[in-house]
Every structure is written in C-alpha cells, then in structure tokens.
Amino acid sequence: MDNLNRLLTKELALGKTNSMIQKIIFDIIFQHVQDMVFVMKVEKGPRFRYLFVNESGMQKANLSIDVLGKTMQEVLPVDFANTLQQKYEKVLKTKDIVLFDDQFYLDGQKEIYGETILTPVYNNKKVISYVVAVTRDITEWSLEKNKIIESEQRYRSIVDNNLDAIFTISPEGKILEANPAASLLTGYAEKQMTNRFIYDLVNDHDLEKFKTLLEKTCLGYAMESLDCKIIHRKGQLLNVQIKTVPIVVHSDINGLYVIFKDLSDQAKNMEIIKFMSFHDQLTGLLNRSALLEHLNEYIFSPFRKTEEFALITIDLDRFKYLNDTLGHLAGDQILKKVAERLLRFQNDHCYVYRVGGDEFNILLLNIGRQEAGAFVRKVFTAFARSFYLNSQEYFISPSIGISMYPNDGKDAEMLIKNADEALFRVKERGKAHYQFYRTDMNSVFTNIVTLETHLRKAIDKAELSLFYQPQVDIATGEVRSFEALLRWNDREFGSISPSVFIPLAEDTGLIISIGHWVIENACEQIKCWNDKGYIDIHVAINISQKQFQHPNLVQFIQSMIEKYKIKASSLGIEITEGAMHDTKETIPILKKMKELGISISVDDFGTGYSSLNYIKQFPIDILKIDQSFIRDILIAEKDAAITSTIIHLGKSLGLEVVAEGVESLEQVEFLTNANCHKIQGFYYSKPLPADEIEKQFLLEKCLKES
C-alpha cells in the first residue's frame, strides 16, 4: 500500500498527468463508487463541516449540493447529528479509525443498514484536519444475518424450552449438545453428557433396537419407537418414546437429533387405570370385568387346555337389613371384612371377585363337582366365625349357587346366569346353604330382563285385563260385590301368573302405572254395568303398598270417579296390613278416601303383627280373613278358633267380614255357623271376565228381581 501511495504521489507531482489523474480519481469516487463517501472538515468546537459528498452519498442520504459548507447539526436531524458527532469526536480522541453500524431511512421510508468507516486525515503539523467517512450499504447482508440469528433463536427456544429431552449427536453417536430437559430426564448435567456416546444411556436389552434406529436415520429416515428404556444416573430404568431425525446440511447428513419423551408417569397411570378397571374400589378384589375376562380366557384360549372348573356365586343373607340398620359406612366395612376372609382362599387356582353390592364370585380352576362341594363347605366354615365391627359382634351367613364348566354352560354368560339361578333357588328355600345348578331350575322366565321389557309394553299392547270374583252374602245368597283381579296374557309367553309379574312390577316401579290402569278400568266397568241397569253393585280393587304411598292416589281415584260418573260407594279398595305400618302417613290417606265414600278392606287379615291396633286406629269397613286360616279350619283347632274370633271381633266392631279361599261345602257350613257375612272362593266361582260375571250373576239377579 505504501508503495502504491508513493507511486501515486510521484505521478501527481508530474504536471502532465496530475490534472488527468485527479479528474479520474474524482470521477470514480464521485460517480462510480457505490459506497457513500463524505469528507468532513474539522473545526474548533469541535465541529464537522461537509467538504465533499459523492453522488451515492447524495442519493442515499437524501442530501443536496447545498449541504457543502454546512455542519452536521445544520443538515441532519438533531438526534442523528448528535449520534454522529460522538463518533467523529471519538476519531479525534483516539486518533484512529472508528468503525460502526447505523441505520437510516431512504426517502424517509425504506430502512437502510450501513457500515461506516471514519478515517482521520492529518495536515503537515500532524493535526487531524479532515475526517473521511465511507458508508457501505449492508442492508441485504444485515437482513439475512438477522434471519439467521432469528432462526437460531427460534431453534434454541424450541430446543431449550422443550419438555422432551433433545440430544444433538454425531453420526457415530457422540453427544454434541443436550437441552435442559435431557439433564432433568437422565440426571446428568450437559457437560457430563457432552462427548459421551448416547448408547451409554440406553438399557442393554434395548441397545440393538436403538442402534438400528440410528442406522436408518443416518440413511435419511426419521424413526420412532415406543418401547425402549434408558438408564437414569441413579440406576433406575425409565420408559421413553424415542424419535430420531436426520440433520441435513447441503444435502449431507452431518448429525442426528434424538428425542426422548418420558413415558414413566404415563406407564404408571396406565397401570393404575388397568388396575382400577379390573378391581373393585371398595374391597380391592377383582371385579366383574376381570371375571368375564378370566372366564373367556379359560374357555376360548387356544393355548390353554380347558379342563372342568366351577363358578361360585355368593350372596350375603340379610345384608340389606344390616346396611339399613347400621348405615352404609358400616355396611362397607362389613363388605371389606368379608372380602378379607374370602381372599384367604385365593391362589393360582382360585380367584375371588366382588361383582357388586353384597355379591361375590369365586372361580375354581381344574376342579370337579365333588371338590367344588368340599370347597364351598370350607367357605361356610369361614363364615361360622363372627364378624366384629365397632366392638359389636355380627354373624353373617352366605347363600351359594354353583355352576360347572362345561356341563352348565359353554360361555361366560351362561355360566354366570346358571350360577345365579342356583343361588336364587337357595334364597327361595331358606338361605344359608348351597346348591349346584340343575337344568330343571330353568323356567320360561329365567331372563327377568326380558319379562320386564314385555311388562312395560303390556298396557300399550292391551295384554292386561280384569277378572272379577264374586263375594256371596251367606244370609241371602245374593252377589252384589266383586273383587277385581289383574290378569296378564302375554302374546309370546301366554298367561303369566300374578305371583310372577306383580313382584316384578313392585321392584321396577311399574306398579304405579299398572295400578292406575286397574283403577280406571274398574271404574269404567262399573259405569258399563250401571248403564245396563246393574246399579247396586260394589267392586273392590287391590292397592299395592307402593301405590298406596303414592302422593296422588286419592286425587287419581277421585278423578276416575268423576270421569265415569259413578257412585263412590260402588268402589272399594283392599290394602294389606303391610301397607299400614306407617300410621302417620296411612291415617290421612284413609280418611280422605272415606270422605269420598270409598269402602276400605283389610286384605289377608290376621297375618300381620299389629292387626288389632289397625282396627282401632283406621277407618276400616271390611275384614278379609286370609285363606291360610280358612284352608285348615276343619282340621286345625287353632285355625278354626282364630277364624271364629275374627268373625266375632268384626261383628262386635260393626265391620263386615269376608272369608277368602272357600273351596268346600264343609267350609261354607262352618262359616255360616260362625255368622260370617260373605264368602269368596272357588266353591262358588273362580275369577271370571266381565261378560261371564254378567251372564252368571248380574243377569240372573235382574231376572229374579223382575
């Protein structure tokens, strides 16, 4: 450079070339150099005055020729001028070149990034007389640089703040970088992991699989694995999901990203969910879902030789009574103690389940009928010991039903159903014992759900009907009163006994709608008979305990009486003693019915515990002697005495007495001698449909009167 300067100086000293070279240099700097060039004269102050500005400087800085000879403060905005003033003063202070970046707006709109070099120029006295400023437009380079910086920051933000562990590794597997999440997951600081091989973190059992992932990723494929374990610094194994991504730069793969997602909590949660889905929350025993899975596994598994096994269903006798008496919390404690006692039998061939309420199941594998019976006897022995709760002693007995595979069912549903059927038979016959399932236990109605479905549709399908059984006045032989009895003739099953469907209606709540149907149809039949001239008749309908407690019973009966315009005295209700236990609720209801003019009968009188008390408190009109007394009045002195006493009591209190279930002439004679008012039973007539009642009793009555 010095040689070049000396050469130029020598040439400029020659008169012939001096002006030409000066013109060339000036022309290059002024017109052709794209950088902005400013020559500033240094004055006292210090102040810096524009001495020269090239063409590029004029255009890009938006200056005119008028700026020459003016100071920066006179030309530039105040803030910008002050900033430049500091840079120029730095040149004077340091006596050296100053380099800085700045930005400004071209034409007041386009943002320009510039890199400026301030160079001092000395005079003969070695004092800085001028400062030459050369500003280069680096806008494109700056924008690209900012993009790179922004991209890098975004990348760092994604990596550093990612909840998953991210490793940057070489193709050979050496860790180059690791984010903070990687340190949290592995227990190692980033410095401890850098330059180590990532294979050191992987469990030996999964190492080959992991290496295969990396090899495929080095070929350009992103890979993933859900089943892998890594080793924490403290030694425990962690379940992780692994993703590998190739790092491609200029079409070459120069590294890999390895991402570990911690699945340990998820695995724990899945284990908890699986446990909860197959275990009873109260007792910790296996539940119904587990029972079904085990049954299907042992019945249908192609890898298991299925042998005979037993399914045992256990129900706790009188548990509802204990639950209602002691409270549900105490009931839960008893269930836990029962579960603990049953759990002692559990082993590799015996599984205990709680399937709901107080019902338990036991699955006995590879066992025959005889061994199953011996096992059940051990269960009864376990229950022979009392249970203690809050220092109180309680005895609980089980009822048990057993079904055997494959004789009693070749699938889970049938085995469970037949074990339940055997249990049901135990309950019917006194509880506290066990029975094996027998094929003769099945009846048409073993599927109670199907029967309920049919019963719900019985009214709409017009399958219900009322039959009427006459009540004969012993003194006159006349028939003026009848008991309405409900009958159900199902289109699929045929005639179904009231002893089957009435309890079902009670349990499901259908008794309310069915009871309303009975009341309305009885009122409609009375109206029909009245219209035919049969005026002086009386029809009694049975009201169930649940229907009797329904809040709108009286209003509904009244509305039916008014709808069909019949006399209230034509209608009577029959209630059992069980419906009258709660005197506070019963007395107001009966009084309202009496106010309507409806007669009230006590059905099955003598079978309850407080019969005399009911007679004393309630507005009763009729006592109906239960047929259990009538059946043996000729052979049992006590039944005869009780029957005579009820008749005498009724007459003394001014009540009408009706004897039910009369089937023989001898019974009629006994009741006649005892001065019973009315007789009802097969001796005179079984229950008949309305048209038969008309032919046999009402029409005959009209003919006699005419």
Beta strands, then each sheet from edge to edge (+ up, - down):
strand 1: 36-43
strand 2: 47-53
strand 3: 98-106
strand 4: 110-122
strand 5: 128-137
strand 6: 165-169
strand 7: 175-178
strand 8: 223-231
strand 9: 237-249
strand 10: 252-262
strand 11: 309-316
strand 12: 350-356
strand 13: 359-364
strand 14: 387-389
strand 15: 392-394
strand 16: 398-405
strand 17: 434-436
strand 18: 464-473
strand 19: 479-490
strand 20: 494-496
strand 21: 538-542
strand 22: 571-576
strand 23: 599-605
strand 24: 622-625
strand 25: 656-660
strand 26: 678-680
sheet 1: 2+ 1- 5+ 4- 3+
sheet 2: 7+ 6- 10+ 9- 8+
sheet 3: 12+ 13- 11+ 16- 17-
sheet 4: 14+ 15-
sheet 5: 20+ 19- 18+ 26- 25- 24- 23- 22- 21-
end
